Amino acid sequence: MGDSIQRPGRRRGRLGGAVAALALALGALLLGASPAWAHNSLVEATPAKNATLATPPAQVKLRFLATLKSDGTKLTVTGPDGAAAAGASAVSGKIVSAPFTGTAGGAYTVAYEVLSQDGHLIKGSYKFTLDTAESAAASPVPSPAAPSAAAPSTVAAAPAADTEEQTPWGPWIGGAAVAGLVVGGLISFVRQRRARA
């Protein structure tokens, strides 16, 4: 008789332990996703990644997902000869920019470093090409019937210029799905136990 009276208490104790273990596992999953969420990422670049320009751009401008810290943000542009091809960079909100000083034709490398909200340093780079031969060939052929073939100096970027980070939606979607399954399973388990008791 005494054993049968103690069983419901033992079951409740086991149920409480299972709930606590599942809550800890869910918390660990969500906490593991949050540092990745705090990382910054490049959204838009001008000139765009792999763009070919006929004329030099006035500046190089990068826009990021989150607000930048001035003391932790760097933007450099290196020309085909390895020399610097940009002036001092300036940060304004989510944008960092620098005046472009290159003139030689060839491939230019844009490199950046930004600090995420969690203090994680993110580095990335991409290339664009300045084709001065294309500009010289196009300029002496004015045609009133056709617009100039020269490409614009700034090219709207597709959101694919970051070599380091991607927005991590997967962990949040997975965490929400796991949370839903855990809560649903616990509710069903408790109802079945109460129905049997």
LOBA-584225 format. One record per residue (C-alpha): x, y, z; residue number from 0. Coordinates in Angstrom, 2 decimals. Example, Ala and Ser with C-alpha at 12.3 -4.5 7.8 and 13.67 -1.06 7.14 Angstrom:
ATOM         x         y         z   seq
ATOM     12.30     -4.50      7.80     0
ATOM     13.67     -1.06      7.14     1
//
This chain:
ATOM         x         y         z   seq
ATOM      0.00      0.00      0.00     0
ATOM      2.78      2.37      0.96     1
ATOM      4.61      1.53     -2.27     2
ATOM      1.56      2.38     -4.39     3
ATOM      1.18      5.73     -2.61     4
ATOM      4.83      6.63     -3.30     5
ATOM      4.72      5.82     -7.02     6
ATOM      2.90      9.02     -8.16     7
ATOM      5.49     11.07     -6.29     8
ATOM      8.32      9.19     -7.98     9
ATOM      6.68      9.69    -11.37    10
ATOM      6.35     13.40    -10.75    11
ATOM     10.01     13.54     -9.76    12
ATOM     11.08     11.75    -12.94    13
ATOM      8.85     14.00    -15.03    14
ATOM     10.35     17.10    -13.41    15
ATOM     13.86     15.82    -14.13    16
ATOM     12.99     15.13    -17.77    17
ATOM     11.49     18.61    -18.18    18
ATOM     14.60     20.22    -16.66    19
ATOM     16.93     18.22    -18.93    20
ATOM     14.96     19.17    -22.04    21
ATOM     14.89     22.83    -20.99    22
ATOM     18.68     22.81    -20.54    23
ATOM     19.19     21.17    -23.94    24
ATOM     16.94     23.73    -25.62    25
ATOM     18.71     26.60    -23.87    26
ATOM     22.10     25.30    -25.00    27
ATOM     20.88     25.09    -28.59    28
ATOM     19.59     28.67    -28.60    29
ATOM     22.68     30.03    -26.86    30
ATOM     24.87     28.26    -29.40    31
ATOM     23.02     30.05    -32.20    32
ATOM     23.16     33.54    -30.68    33
ATOM     26.90     34.26    -31.23    34
ATOM     26.53     33.54    -34.95    35
ATOM     23.49     35.82    -35.05    36
ATOM     25.51     38.63    -33.50    37
ATOM     28.13     38.51    -36.28    38
ATOM     28.02     41.26    -38.87    39
ATOM     27.99     40.62    -42.61    40
ATOM     28.41     42.54    -45.86    41
ATOM     25.12     43.39    -47.60    42
ATOM     26.12     45.61    -50.55    43
ATOM     29.34     46.72    -52.23    44
ATOM     30.10     49.49    -54.71    45
ATOM     31.85     48.60    -57.02    46
ATOM     30.28     45.16    -56.92    47
ATOM     32.13     41.89    -56.58    48
ATOM     33.70     40.81    -59.92    49
ATOM     32.45     44.00    -61.65    50
ATOM     34.34     45.33    -64.69    51
ATOM     34.42     49.14    -64.93    52
ATOM     35.46     51.28    -67.88    53
ATOM     36.07     54.34    -65.71    54
ATOM     37.47     54.60    -62.18    55
ATOM     34.83     54.84    -59.44    56
ATOM     34.76     57.93    -57.25    57
ATOM     34.83     55.80    -54.12    58
ATOM     34.57     52.30    -52.72    59
ATOM     31.55     51.91    -50.44    60
ATOM     30.48     48.90    -48.35    61
ATOM     27.19     48.55    -46.47    62
ATOM     26.87     46.02    -43.64    63
ATOM     24.01     44.32    -41.82    64
ATOM     24.66     46.09    -38.49    65
ATOM     26.06     49.43    -37.35    66
ATOM     29.84     49.60    -37.52    67
ATOM     32.32     50.61    -34.83    68
ATOM     34.71     53.28    -36.07    69
ATOM     37.61     52.02    -33.98    70
ATOM     37.30     48.44    -35.28    71
ATOM     36.57     49.00    -38.98    72
ATOM     39.19     48.96    -41.75    73
ATOM     38.79     49.29    -45.53    74
ATOM     41.70     48.98    -47.95    75
ATOM     41.94     48.83    -51.73    76
ATOM     45.03     47.39    -53.42    77
ATOM     45.82     47.94    -57.11    78
ATOM     47.21     45.46    -59.66    79
ATOM     50.75     46.61    -58.80    80
ATOM     50.19     45.99    -55.07    81
ATOM     50.05     49.68    -54.19    82
ATOM     47.28     51.28    -52.12    83
ATOM     44.46     52.58    -54.30    84
ATOM     42.18     54.31    -51.78    85
ATOM     42.34     57.21    -49.36    86
ATOM     41.39     57.25    -45.68    87
ATOM     38.19     55.39    -44.88    88
ATOM     35.19     56.91    -43.11    89
ATOM     32.43     55.15    -41.15    90
ATOM     28.82     56.34    -41.10    91
ATOM     26.30     54.01    -39.45    92
ATOM     26.32     50.75    -41.39    93
ATOM     28.51     52.13    -44.21    94
ATOM     32.27     52.42    -44.59    95
ATOM     33.69     54.22    -47.63    96
ATOM     36.99     55.47    -49.02    97
ATOM     37.89     57.62    -52.04    98
ATOM     39.27     55.56    -54.91    99
ATOM     42.69     56.74    -56.15   100
ATOM     43.62     54.03    -58.65   101
ATOM     44.05     54.79    -62.35   102
ATOM     45.85     51.78    -63.81   103
ATOM     43.91     49.07    -65.56   104
ATOM     43.72     45.66    -63.93   105
ATOM     42.27     43.83    -60.93   106
ATOM     41.74     45.67    -57.64   107
ATOM     41.27     43.95    -54.28   108
ATOM     38.91     45.41    -51.70   109
ATOM     39.63     44.11    -48.18   110
ATOM     37.73     44.91    -44.98   111
ATOM     37.71     44.15    -41.27   112
ATOM     34.70     44.83    -39.03   113
ATOM     33.89     44.09    -35.40   114
ATOM     30.65     42.26    -34.65   115
ATOM     28.43     43.08    -31.69   116
ATOM     29.96     40.17    -29.77   117
ATOM     33.48     41.47    -30.43   118
ATOM     34.22     38.87    -33.14   119
ATOM     36.46     40.26    -35.90   120
ATOM     35.20     39.50    -39.39   121
ATOM     37.50     39.77    -42.41   122
ATOM     36.58     39.59    -46.06   123
ATOM     37.72     40.63    -49.52   124
ATOM     36.64     40.67    -53.14   125
ATOM     37.92     41.90    -56.52   126
ATOM     36.75     44.18    -59.28   127
ATOM     38.46     45.11    -62.55   128
ATOM     39.22     48.51    -64.07   129
ATOM     39.37     48.08    -67.86   130
ATOM     41.00     51.28    -69.16   131
ATOM     41.47     49.75    -72.64   132
ATOM     37.70     49.35    -72.95   133
ATOM     37.23     52.99    -71.96   134
ATOM     39.81     54.22    -74.50   135
ATOM     38.26     52.15    -77.29   136
ATOM     34.74     53.36    -76.55   137
ATOM     35.50     57.09    -76.19   138
ATOM     36.48     58.06    -79.81   139
ATOM     33.34     56.55    -81.34   140
ATOM     30.51     59.00    -80.63   141
ATOM     27.21     57.86    -82.10   142
ATOM     24.09     60.06    -81.96   143
ATOM     21.87     57.01    -82.52   144
ATOM     23.26     54.91    -79.67   145
ATOM     24.02     55.76    -76.05   146
ATOM     27.57     55.59    -74.74   147
ATOM     28.83     52.08    -74.09   148
ATOM     30.80     53.18    -71.04   149
ATOM     29.78     51.41    -67.88   150
ATOM     28.71     53.49    -64.87   151
ATOM     31.37     54.21    -62.27   152
ATOM     29.33     52.67    -59.50   153
ATOM     27.70     49.29    -59.83   154
ATOM     24.87     48.18    -57.58   155
ATOM     25.99     45.11    -55.74   156
ATOM     24.16     41.89    -55.32   157
ATOM     24.26     40.80    -51.67   158
ATOM     27.11     38.38    -52.31   159
ATOM     30.42     39.96    -51.42   160
ATOM     31.23     38.53    -48.03   161
ATOM     33.90     35.84    -48.01   162
ATOM     33.46     35.11    -44.30   163
ATOM     29.88     35.27    -43.10   164
ATOM     26.32     34.47    -44.11   165
ATOM     23.23     35.43    -42.13   166
ATOM     22.60     32.34    -39.95   167
ATOM     18.85     31.78    -40.19   168
ATOM     19.23     27.99    -39.95   169
ATOM     19.97     27.76    -36.19   170
ATOM     17.00     30.02    -35.31   171
ATOM     14.55     28.09    -37.49   172
ATOM     15.88     24.80    -36.15   173
ATOM     15.72     26.06    -32.56   174
ATOM     12.09     27.16    -32.98   175
ATOM     11.16     23.78    -34.45   176
ATOM     12.88     21.90    -31.62   177
ATOM     11.20     24.13    -29.04   178
ATOM      7.79     23.43    -30.58   179
ATOM      8.40     19.67    -30.58   180
ATOM      9.65     19.70    -26.99   181
ATOM      6.69     21.71    -25.67   182
ATOM      4.17     19.63    -27.63   183
ATOM      5.73     16.37    -26.43   184
ATOM      5.72     17.51    -22.79   185
ATOM      2.07     18.56    -22.93   186
ATOM      1.07     15.21    -24.47   187
ATOM      3.16     13.29    -21.91   188
ATOM      1.63     15.13    -18.95   189
ATOM     -1.93     14.61    -20.24   190
ATOM     -1.35     10.87    -20.71   191
ATOM      0.08     10.53    -17.19   192
ATOM     -2.88     12.37    -15.67   193
ATOM     -5.35     10.22    -17.61   194
ATOM     -3.73      7.03    -16.31   195
ATOM     -3.57      8.26    -12.71   196
//
